[in-house]
């Protein structure tokens, strides 16, 4: 069906690069099977039945139409249909129509906001990282009209901001808050951490006013931020100061033992070697801030990553109306990425490059999206 869509420019002509990809989306995590596909596999015959037999299982823990079953993964959490050419046997031998929704739609994320279909990309896909994050220009968004088969996609979240007009819910301000959030993250005269502090301050003020039911002041606050009447310099705060326990927690055995992604395991091993090499990681970074300075050179990567997260996850409404909880998760994700990049650079005794940051973001995103241990850490 034809729908109105809203998407970042990098998604306009995005295509999977298949076997050219340096990673695979068919390994490193559980692969959910939706109920329609599960029933198709159960009732299949001929070539499809022969292909899928014994390679999927019922999900008895959830009653969810998108998580009816799972692929039975092989070694290194590889999909049983991933062949030696890094291509899918289901797609190649029986056709795309026999793929589950997860495989048809990945790495695309769909939300519906005020009856408009929004499409963005998951940074666990290296091609999304390359297209979305390495662009030195500010991320832009476009409106379009697309043919979308609802049966082939999973809608993650639905927001109807107009339904909350005149209520006590902050959702009625969804568009103002989203636009202000993205504008703040694209304030290039401030560092990434200063922008995150400004955004945290904005959300804190809104949440406090909402609790106090001072709705007129909410309107005034939004108008001030919208019209550039805010002294951002007074809100920028200080750079993040980490403690030794933070760096140690990122290579804790409980965390490492539960990592699914092979690429992330390599990253964390290198990171751990790096902070051990530094001996006192806090003192090391303070005495030689070269890696912090190098990260600033690539602030456009972090900016694009964070803007994409805000858009994709409908921040700050991805945790109900817990605005502080939402932005703290964003901040903590950034802190983890930054720490891993620095630790790996120390271990390799090399300058930080674009590809180092992208490698960490892609590998970490893969586990963050599907790993309970990382969700607890965040």
ZIWO-V704595 format. One record per pair of residues at least 24 apart in sequence whose C-alpha atoms are under 6 Angstrom apart, sorted by the first residue. I is the first residue (numbers start at 1). J is the second residue. Records with the same first field share a line. If there is no record, write none. Layout:
I: J  J
This chain:
1: 147  148
2: 146  147
3: 145  146
4: 116  144  145
5: 116  117  118  143  144  145
6: 118  142  143
7: 118  119  141  142
8: 140  141
9: 140  141
10: 131  132
19: 86
26: 79
27: 77  78  79
28: 77  260  261
31: 70  71
32: 67  69  70
33: 67  68  69  70  100
34: 65  66  67  68
35: 65  68
37: 100
101: 152  153
105: 153
110: 155
111: 155  156  157  158
112: 158
113: 158  159  160
114: 160
120: 312
123: 362
124: 362  365  366
126: 362
133: 301  304  305
134: 301
136: 300
182: 307
193: 239
194: 236
197: 236
198: 235  236
203: 323
263: 363
264: 363
270: 344
271: 340  343  344
273: 347
274: 343  344  346  347
275: 343
329: 378
332: 378
